[in-house]
Amino acid sequence: MRLKPKDFMKLLIRPVIVVSTISKEGVSNAAPFSFNSPVSFSPPIIAIFSNPKHDTWRNIKENKEFVVNIIGEEFGPLMKILEKDYPYGVSEIKEANLTEEPSRKIRPPRIKEAFAWLECKMIHSAVLGDHVLIAGEIIEAEVKSEVFDKVVLLEKAKPLCHISGEYFSTPLTVSKFERA
């Protein structure tokens, strides 16, 4: 079956993260992202890809900080709220009835209901197609101990993944393969 090139992402199952930021005025913001990727081990860098018109990019440009909240399937019903285009200055975290908690090393808050957090400082940005690549150095990483034993315990964390549009998945198995 042939697809249009623009439909390529319907073939990729991508982890969903919720990125939290903060405005100059101290108002929190949160948005889900499935365009994200690890970039480097040393230094530890993660990249997210944002619509340049979104409040997330506006806040990161101003403050150079963001939190990658790694989430589970319980966030699925919240996607409509977190994706909604609220006026600037409205906190999606509060609109979704999620709990803000202070980050350890940066100003933007963590979302308590996530199962892991990466506190990041932006080190690079670039426009690529219709998105802005935002690379952040991870300066603090934390995971809830009940969902981690050498790797994330998928059956406990139930990470939310995005396929396309309203289609999501939660992978439930881990396989270990020897590396060359």
C-alpha positions as CSV (number, residue, x, y, z in Angstrom):
1,M,0.0,0.0,0.0
2,R,1.4,3.4,-1.0
3,L,1.1,6.4,1.3
4,K,1.5,10.1,0.6
5,P,4.9,11.1,2.0
6,K,3.2,13.5,4.4
7,D,1.5,10.5,6.0
8,F,4.8,8.9,7.1
9,M,4.2,9.6,10.8
10,K,1.2,7.2,10.7
11,L,3.9,4.4,10.5
12,L,5.8,5.5,13.5
13,I,4.8,4.9,17.1
14,R,6.2,7.8,19.1
15,P,6.3,8.4,22.9
16,V,4.1,11.2,24.1
17,I,5.7,13.7,26.5
18,V,4.2,16.7,28.1
19,V,6.5,19.8,28.0
20,S,5.9,22.3,30.8
21,T,7.2,25.8,30.6
22,I,6.7,29.1,32.4
23,S,6.1,32.6,31.1
24,K,8.0,35.7,32.3
25,E,4.9,36.5,34.4
26,G,5.2,33.1,36.2
27,V,2.2,31.4,34.5
28,S,2.8,27.7,33.7
29,N,2.1,26.1,30.3
30,A,1.9,22.5,29.2
31,A,1.6,20.9,25.9
32,P,1.9,17.3,24.6
33,F,4.6,16.4,22.0
34,S,5.1,13.2,20.1
35,F,7.8,14.7,17.9
36,N,10.7,14.2,20.3
37,S,14.0,12.3,20.4
38,P,17.1,11.7,22.5
39,V,20.1,13.3,20.7
40,S,23.2,12.7,22.7
41,F,24.5,10.8,25.8
42,S,27.3,13.1,26.6
43,P,26.2,15.7,27.2
44,P,22.7,14.3,27.7
45,I,20.5,16.1,25.1
46,I,16.9,15.7,24.1
47,A,15.1,17.4,21.2
48,I,11.5,18.4,20.9
49,F,9.8,19.9,17.8
50,S,7.3,22.6,18.4
51,N,5.0,24.6,16.2
52,P,6.6,28.1,16.1
53,K,3.3,29.7,17.0
54,H,2.8,27.8,20.3
55,D,3.2,29.2,23.7
56,T,5.7,26.5,24.5
57,W,8.2,27.9,22.0
58,R,7.4,31.5,23.2
59,N,8.2,30.6,26.8
60,I,11.3,28.5,26.0
61,K,12.7,31.4,23.8
62,E,12.2,33.8,26.8
63,N,13.4,31.6,29.6
64,K,15.6,28.9,27.9
65,E,14.1,26.2,30.2
66,F,11.6,23.4,30.0
67,V,10.6,20.2,31.7
68,V,9.9,17.0,29.8
69,N,7.2,15.2,31.8
70,I,7.1,11.5,30.8
71,I,3.6,10.3,31.0
72,G,1.4,7.2,31.1
73,E,-1.8,6.1,29.6
74,E,-3.9,8.0,32.2
75,F,-3.0,11.2,30.3
76,G,-4.8,9.9,27.2
77,P,-8.1,11.6,28.0
78,L,-6.3,14.8,28.9
79,M,-4.8,15.2,25.4
80,K,-7.8,17.4,24.2
81,I,-7.3,19.7,27.1
82,L,-3.5,19.9,26.8
83,E,-3.7,20.4,23.1
84,K,-6.3,23.2,23.2
85,D,-5.2,26.6,22.1
86,Y,-5.9,28.6,25.2
87,P,-5.1,32.4,25.3
88,Y,-1.6,33.1,26.4
89,G,-1.5,33.3,30.1
90,V,-3.9,30.4,30.8
91,S,-2.3,27.4,32.4
92,E,-3.1,24.1,30.7
93,I,-1.8,22.3,33.8
94,K,-4.6,23.9,35.9
95,E,-7.2,23.5,33.1
96,A,-6.4,19.7,33.0
97,N,-6.6,19.5,36.9
98,L,-3.0,18.3,37.1
99,T,-0.7,19.1,39.9
100,E,2.3,21.5,39.6
101,E,5.3,20.8,41.7
102,P,8.6,22.7,41.8
103,S,11.4,21.5,39.7
104,R,14.7,20.9,41.4
105,K,17.0,23.1,39.2
106,I,14.9,25.3,36.9
107,R,11.8,27.5,37.1
108,P,9.2,25.7,35.0
109,P,7.2,23.3,37.1
110,R,7.0,19.6,36.9
111,I,3.7,17.8,36.6
112,K,3.3,15.5,39.6
113,E,1.2,12.9,37.8
114,A,3.9,12.1,35.3
115,F,6.1,9.1,36.1
116,A,9.5,10.8,35.2
117,W,10.9,14.2,34.6
118,L,13.8,15.7,32.6
119,E,14.7,19.2,33.5
120,C,16.3,20.9,30.5
121,K,18.1,24.1,29.5
122,M,17.8,25.0,25.8
123,I,21.2,24.9,24.0
124,H,20.1,25.1,20.4
125,S,17.1,25.8,18.2
126,A,16.5,25.7,14.5
127,V,13.6,25.9,12.1
128,L,13.0,22.7,10.2
129,G,10.1,22.5,7.9
130,D,7.0,23.7,9.7
131,H,8.4,23.1,13.2
132,V,11.2,24.5,15.5
133,L,13.7,22.0,16.7
134,I,14.5,22.7,20.4
135,A,17.5,20.9,21.8
136,G,17.8,20.9,25.6
137,E,20.6,19.7,27.8
138,I,19.2,17.5,30.6
139,I,20.4,18.9,33.9
140,E,18.2,16.8,36.2
141,A,16.5,13.5,35.6
142,E,14.2,11.7,38.0
143,V,11.8,8.7,37.8
144,K,9.3,7.3,40.3
145,S,11.0,4.2,41.8
146,E,8.0,2.0,41.4
147,V,8.2,2.2,37.6
148,F,12.0,1.7,37.3
149,D,14.4,-1.2,37.6
150,K,17.4,-0.8,35.3
151,V,14.9,0.4,32.7
152,V,11.4,1.8,32.8
153,L,8.9,-1.0,33.7
154,L,6.4,-0.7,30.9
155,E,3.7,-2.8,32.6
156,K,3.7,-0.3,35.5
157,A,4.4,3.0,33.8
158,K,2.2,2.3,30.8
159,P,3.8,5.0,28.7
160,L,1.5,6.7,26.3
161,C,2.5,6.6,22.6
162,H,1.0,8.4,19.6
163,I,0.3,6.9,16.2
164,S,-1.7,9.6,14.4
165,G,-4.6,12.0,15.2
166,E,-6.7,10.4,18.0
167,Y,-4.9,7.1,17.8
168,F,-2.6,6.2,20.7
169,S,-1.0,3.0,22.1
170,T,0.6,1.7,25.3
171,P,3.4,-0.8,24.7
172,L,3.4,-3.5,27.3
173,T,6.4,-5.7,26.6
174,V,10.1,-5.5,26.9
175,S,12.5,-7.7,24.9
176,K,16.2,-7.9,25.5
177,F,18.5,-8.5,22.6
178,E,22.3,-8.8,22.7
179,R,24.2,-6.0,21.0
180,A,27.1,-6.6,18.7
